[in-house]
């Protein structure tokens, strides 16, 4: 398993309930694991006083413009099998899902989320290599490649509540449902 992105979030931010947020992590902020096909999971971190629901979360490759759009490769993230887990203070870690990304020629990895509840204090971190965070006060756009609406560049150098992404090589085990490589002889 390789950690391809890690951020120590230190600054509190508030008022994220009801927002769709797209976190753009540029190629420069990623650590290439040495393979492009595997399984990925993310860690989202909430700060003191947070309680609510992560309504939906998706991950996929990004495009150059607009930076918050997916390239069509997006997959839904699940959390203990659920697409919409209850969340609280601390880390919320997704399940591993199959994922393909070109760590040489790709533009960015985009993580799209929508939150409801009393999420009055989420952590953020200014990381100059990141592509930023974009917000829309609406639901239902999380998995869309090119969502409509007026998106606001909340920050061009920060990610919000996204603290880690891990990538594993695919398994050669046919019993593994996330197996991307299996050669039968």
DRENDO-1510 file (C-alpha; in Angstrom, 1 decimal, always signed):
<recs>
REC; n; res; u; v; w
REC; 1; UNK; +0.0; +0.0; +0.0 .
REC; 2; UNK; +1.3; +3.5; -0.9 .
REC; 3; UNK; +0.2; +6.8; +0.6 .
REC; 4; UNK; -0.1; +9.0; -2.5 .
REC; 5; UNK; -1.3; +12.1; -0.7 .
REC; 6; UNK; -1.1; +13.2; +3.0 .
REC; 7; UNK; -2.0; +16.5; +4.6 .
REC; 8; UNK; -1.8; +17.6; +8.2 .
REC; 9; UNK; -4.8; +19.8; +8.6 .
REC; 10; UNK; -4.4; +22.5; +11.2 .
REC; 11; UNK; -6.9; +25.3; +10.6 .
REC; 12; UNK; -10.5; +25.2; +11.6 .
REC; 13; UNK; -13.2; +26.2; +9.1 .
REC; 14; UNK; -16.9; +26.2; +9.5 .
REC; 15; UNK; -20.3; +26.1; +7.8 .
REC; 16; UNK; -19.9; +23.2; +5.4 .
REC; 17; UNK; -23.4; +21.6; +5.9 .
REC; 18; UNK; -25.4; +21.8; +2.7 .
REC; 19; UNK; -22.4; +22.2; +0.4 .
REC; 20; UNK; -21.0; +20.2; -2.4 .
REC; 21; UNK; -17.2; +20.5; -2.3 .
REC; 22; UNK; -14.7; +19.4; -4.9 .
REC; 23; UNK; -11.2; +18.8; -3.7 .
REC; 24; UNK; -8.6; +19.0; -6.5 .
REC; 25; UNK; -5.2; +17.4; -5.7 .
REC; 26; UNK; -2.8; +18.2; -8.5 .
REC; 27; UNK; -0.3; +15.8; -10.0 .
REC; 28; UNK; +2.5; +17.8; -8.3 .
REC; 29; UNK; +0.9; +17.0; -4.9 .
REC; 30; UNK; +0.7; +13.3; -5.5 .
REC; 31; UNK; +3.4; +10.6; -4.8 .
REC; 32; UNK; +3.4; +8.1; -7.7 .
REC; 33; UNK; +3.1; +4.5; -6.3 .
REC; 34; UNK; +4.8; +2.9; -9.4 .
REC; 35; UNK; +1.5; +1.5; -10.9 .
REC; 36; UNK; -1.6; +3.1; -12.4 .
REC; 37; UNK; -4.3; +0.5; -11.8 .
REC; 38; UNK; -5.3; -0.5; -8.3 .
REC; 39; UNK; -7.6; +0.3; -5.4 .
REC; 40; UNK; -7.9; +3.6; -3.6 .
REC; 41; UNK; -9.3; +4.9; -0.4 .
REC; 42; UNK; -9.5; +8.3; +1.2 .
REC; 43; UNK; -9.5; +9.7; +4.8 .
REC; 44; UNK; -11.7; +12.7; +5.5 .
REC; 45; UNK; -11.2; +14.4; +8.9 .
REC; 46; UNK; -13.7; +16.4; +10.8 .
REC; 47; UNK; -12.9; +18.7; +13.7 .
REC; 48; UNK; -14.5; +19.4; +17.1 .
REC; 49; UNK; -18.3; +19.9; +17.1 .
REC; 50; UNK; -19.0; +18.2; +13.8 .
REC; 51; UNK; -21.9; +15.8; +13.4 .
REC; 52; UNK; -23.9; +14.9; +10.4 .
REC; 53; UNK; -23.9; +12.9; +7.2 .
REC; 54; UNK; -21.6; +12.5; +4.3 .
REC; 55; UNK; -24.3; +12.3; +1.7 .
REC; 56; UNK; -22.1; +11.2; -1.2 .
REC; 57; UNK; -18.4; +11.0; -2.1 .
REC; 58; UNK; -16.8; +10.3; -5.5 .
REC; 59; UNK; -13.2; +10.2; -6.7 .
REC; 60; UNK; -11.8; +10.4; -10.2 .
REC; 61; UNK; -9.3; +11.9; -12.5 .
REC; 62; UNK; -9.6; +15.6; -13.2 .
REC; 63; UNK; -9.2; +17.8; -16.3 .
REC; 64; UNK; -7.3; +21.0; -16.9 .
REC; 65; UNK; -10.3; +23.3; -17.0 .
REC; 66; UNK; -12.5; +23.7; -15.2 .
REC; 67; UNK; -10.3; +22.0; -12.6 .
REC; 68; UNK; -13.3; +20.6; -10.5 .
REC; 69; UNK; -14.6; +18.5; -13.4 .
REC; 70; UNK; -14.0; +14.8; -13.6 .
REC; 71; UNK; -12.5; +13.2; -16.7 .
REC; 72; UNK; -15.2; +10.5; -16.8 .
REC; 73; UNK; -13.3; +8.0; -14.7 .
REC; 74; UNK; -15.1; +8.7; -11.4 .
REC; 75; UNK; -16.2; +6.0; -9.0 .
REC; 76; UNK; -18.3; +6.3; -5.9 .
REC; 77; UNK; -16.6; +6.0; -2.5 .
REC; 78; UNK; -18.3; +3.7; +0.1 .
REC; 79; UNK; -17.8; +3.7; +3.8 .
REC; 80; UNK; -18.3; +0.3; +5.4 .
REC; 81; UNK; -20.3; -0.5; +2.4 .
REC; 82; UNK; -22.5; +2.6; +2.7 .
REC; 83; UNK; -22.5; +5.5; +0.2 .
REC; 84; UNK; -23.9; +7.9; +2.9 .
REC; 85; UNK; -22.4; +7.3; +6.4 .
REC; 86; UNK; -23.1; +9.3; +9.5 .
REC; 87; UNK; -20.0; +11.3; +10.5 .
REC; 88; UNK; -18.6; +12.9; +13.6 .
REC; 89; UNK; -15.3; +14.2; +15.0 .
REC; 90; UNK; -12.2; +12.5; +13.7 .
REC; 91; UNK; -11.4; +10.4; +10.7 .
REC; 92; UNK; -13.9; +8.9; +8.3 .
REC; 93; UNK; -12.1; +6.3; +6.1 .
REC; 94; UNK; -13.6; +5.0; +2.9 .
REC; 95; UNK; -13.4; +1.4; +1.7 .
REC; 96; UNK; -10.9; +0.6; -1.1 .
REC; 97; UNK; -12.5; +0.9; -4.5 .
REC; 98; UNK; -11.1; +0.0; -8.0 .
REC; 99; UNK; -9.3; +3.0; -9.5 .
REC; 100; UNK; -7.1; +3.9; -12.5 .
REC; 101; UNK; -5.0; +7.0; -12.7 .
REC; 102; UNK; -2.0; +8.0; -14.9 .
REC; 103; UNK; +0.6; +9.2; -12.4 .
REC; 104; UNK; +2.8; +10.5; -15.2 .
REC; 105; UNK; +0.4; +12.3; -17.6 .
REC; 106; UNK; -2.7; +12.8; -15.4 .
REC; 107; UNK; -3.8; +16.3; -14.4 .
REC; 108; UNK; -5.3; +15.8; -10.9 .
REC; 109; UNK; -7.3; +13.6; -8.7 .
REC; 110; UNK; -10.7; +15.1; -7.7 .
REC; 111; UNK; -12.6; +14.1; -4.6 .
REC; 112; UNK; -16.2; +15.3; -4.6 .
REC; 113; UNK; -18.3; +15.4; -1.4 .
REC; 114; UNK; -21.6; +16.6; -0.2 .
REC; 115; UNK; -22.3; +17.1; +3.6 .
REC; 116; UNK; -25.4; +17.8; +5.7 .
REC; 117; UNK; -25.7; +18.4; +9.4 .
REC; 118; UNK; -23.9; +20.5; +11.9 .
REC; 119; UNK; -20.5; +20.5; +10.3 .
REC; 120; UNK; -19.4; +23.8; +11.9 .
REC; 121; UNK; -15.8; +23.0; +12.2 .
REC; 122; UNK; -13.9; +21.2; +9.5 .
REC; 123; UNK; -10.1; +21.3; +9.2 .
REC; 124; UNK; -8.3; +22.7; +6.2 .
REC; 125; UNK; -4.7; +23.0; +5.1 .
REC; 126; UNK; -3.0; +25.4; +2.7 .
REC; 127; UNK; -0.9; +23.2; +0.5 .
REC; 128; UNK; +0.5; +25.2; -2.4 .
REC; 129; UNK; +0.9; +22.2; -4.7 .
REC; 130; UNK; -2.8; +21.3; -4.5 .
REC; 131; UNK; -5.2; +22.5; -7.1 .
REC; 132; UNK; -7.7; +23.9; -4.6 .
REC; 133; UNK; -11.3; +23.5; -3.3 .
REC; 134; UNK; -14.5; +24.5; -5.1 .
REC; 135; UNK; -17.9; +24.8; -3.6 .
REC; 136; UNK; -21.5; +24.8; -4.6 .
REC; 137; UNK; -24.5; +25.2; -2.2 .
REC; 138; UNK; -26.5; +22.4; -3.8 .
REC; 139; UNK; -26.7; +18.6; -3.7 .
REC; 140; UNK; -26.8; +16.0; -6.4 .
REC; 141; UNK; -23.7; +16.9; -8.4 .
REC; 142; UNK; -21.2; +14.7; -6.6 .
REC; 143; UNK; -20.7; +12.1; -9.3 .
REC; 144; UNK; -21.3; +14.2; -12.4 .
REC; 145; UNK; -18.4; +14.7; -14.8 .
REC; 146; UNK; -19.3; +18.3; -15.6 .
REC; 147; UNK; -21.7; +19.6; -12.9 .
REC; 148; UNK; -23.8; +22.6; -13.6 .
REC; 149; UNK; -24.3; +25.6; -11.2 .
REC; 150; UNK; -22.0; +28.4; -10.3 .
REC; 151; UNK; -19.0; +26.9; -8.5 .
REC; 152; UNK; -16.9; +29.1; -6.3 .
REC; 153; UNK; -13.1; +28.7; -6.0 .
REC; 154; UNK; -13.1; +28.6; -2.2 .
REC; 155; UNK; -9.3; +28.2; -2.3 .
REC; 156; UNK; -6.8; +27.7; -5.0 .
REC; 157; UNK; -4.2; +26.2; -2.7 .
REC; 158; UNK; -6.1; +24.2; +0.0 .
REC; 159; UNK; -7.9; +21.0; +0.5 .
REC; 160; UNK; -10.7; +20.7; +3.1 .
REC; 161; UNK; -11.1; +17.7; +5.3 .
REC; 162; UNK; -9.2; +15.5; +2.8 .
REC; 163; UNK; -6.2; +14.2; +4.8 .
REC; 164; UNK; -5.0; +11.1; +3.1 .
REC; 165; UNK; -5.3; +9.0; -0.1 .
REC; 166; UNK; -3.9; +5.4; -0.2 .
REC; 167; UNK; -3.4; +3.3; -3.3 .
REC; 168; UNK; -2.8; -0.4; -3.5 .
REC; 169; UNK; -1.7; -2.6; -6.4 .
REC; 170; UNK; -4.5; -4.9; -7.7 .
REC; 171; UNK; -4.6; -8.4; -6.3 .
REC; 172; UNK; -4.1; -11.5; -8.4 .
REC; 173; UNK; -6.6; -13.4; -6.2 .
REC; 174; UNK; -9.8; -14.2; -8.1 .
REC; 175; UNK; -11.7; -14.3; -4.7 .
REC; 176; UNK; -10.9; -10.6; -4.2 .
REC; 177; UNK; -13.7; -8.6; -5.7 .
REC; 178; UNK; -11.3; -5.7; -6.4 .
REC; 179; UNK; -9.0; -7.8; -8.4 .
REC; 180; UNK; -7.9; -6.0; -11.6 .
REC; 181; UNK; -5.4; -8.7; -12.7 .
REC; 182; UNK; -6.2; -12.4; -13.0 .
REC; 183; UNK; -4.6; -14.7; -15.6 .
REC; 184; UNK; -6.1; -18.1; -15.8 .
REC; 185; UNK; -3.8; -20.9; -17.2 .
</recs>
